[in-house]
Amino acid sequence: MMNDFDTQHFKQALLALQSDLQAVEQSGQEAAQTVELDQTTIGRVSRMDALQGQAMAKESQQRRTLQLQRITASLQRLEKGIFGLCLRCGENIHAKRLEFDPTAPLCIDCAKQGK
């Protein structure tokens, strides 16, 4: 089980990550907007580049949304006092794994079994 210092450490790390993602989310929404295809002013290659850029921006936005959901779930586990416990087997998740990814819901053994 985690002590208060560890809990505060991971809470601050999760909140900082959440804040960073939300800031990027705001700037990334503009890139995912619909591409105007005015064929009189933009060449074919430029339109293709714009569409590809839009698709990449949408994919990045989806990844950010998923990560924000994982952060929210991790913060909820912190509040419930179950943060750092594997959701599958109930064992402690190694601290180094949580340092690398504080949103990890599974211990390394259970994560390997899921793949």
C-alpha positions, 0 to 999 in steps of 0.5 A: 500500500502507498504512503501519503508521500507516494499518493501526493507524488502520483496525484501531482504527476497525474494532475500535471499530465492532465493539465499538459494534455488539456493545453495541447487539446485546445491547440490541437482542435484547430488542426483537426478542423475540416479542410477547405478544398478550394481547387482554384487556390490549392494544388492537388498535393497541397490538398492531400497534405492538408487532408493527411495533416487533418487525419493525423490531428484527429488521431492525436486528439483521440489518443489525448482523449483516451489518455485523459480518461485514463488519468481521470480513472487513476485519480479516482483510484487515488481517491478510493485508496486503490491506486497502485493495485492491479485491477486484475490480480489485486497485487501492487504495481511496481513503483518503477512502472507507475513512475513511467506511466502513472495511469497504468491499471495493471501490473506488468505480469497481467499486462503481458497476459492481456497481449 
